[in-house]
Amino acid sequence: LPNAIKEAVSLVPKLGERYLCVDCLCIVQDDDSIRGHVNHMSDIYSGAYLTIISA
């Protein structure tokens, strides 16, 4: 796993949270599957306690 994901995994329990969604692991990244998820990104992330973006 990339360091950014490892750091996020260790941060989650420190924040008192139980779940972490990593889109590149939780969403199939092929063209057909990702289109449907991209259309719902605002719904998905608007309910998030915290959003971490890494490039």
C-alpha positions in Angstrom: 0.0 0.0 0.0 1.2 3.5 -0.7 2.4 5.5 2.4 -0.6 7.9 2.1 -3.0 5.0 2.6 -1.0 3.5 5.4 -0.9 6.9 7.2 -4.7 7.2 6.7 -5.2 3.7 8.2 -3.3 4.7 11.3 -5.1 8.0 11.6 -8.7 6.6 11.5 -8.7 5.0 15.1 -6.9 8.1 16.5 -9.9 10.1 15.3 -12.3 7.7 17.0 -13.5 6.4 13.7 -14.0 2.8 12.6 -14.1 3.0 8.8 -11.9 4.1 6.0 -13.0 4.2 2.4 -10.1 4.4 -0.1 -11.7 4.9 -3.5 -8.9 3.3 -5.5 -9.5 0.1 -3.4 -13.2 0.4 -2.8 -14.3 1.4 -6.3 -13.5 -0.7 -9.4 -11.3 1.6 -11.5 -12.4 0.5 -15.0 -14.1 2.9 -17.3 -17.6 1.5 -17.0 -17.7 1.1 -13.2 -16.1 4.4 -12.3 -18.6 6.5 -14.4 -21.5 5.5 -12.1 -19.5 6.3 -9.0 -18.2 9.6 -10.3 -21.8 10.8 -10.7 -22.4 10.1 -7.0 -19.2 11.5 -5.6 -20.9 14.5 -4.0 -23.4 12.2 -2.3 -20.6 9.9 -1.1 -18.2 12.5 0.2 -20.8 14.9 1.6 -21.5 12.4 4.4 -17.8 12.0 5.3 -16.4 13.0 8.7 -13.1 13.8 7.0 -11.9 13.6 3.4 -8.2 13.2 2.7 -6.9 13.8 -0.9 -3.5 12.6 -2.0 -1.9 12.8 -5.4 
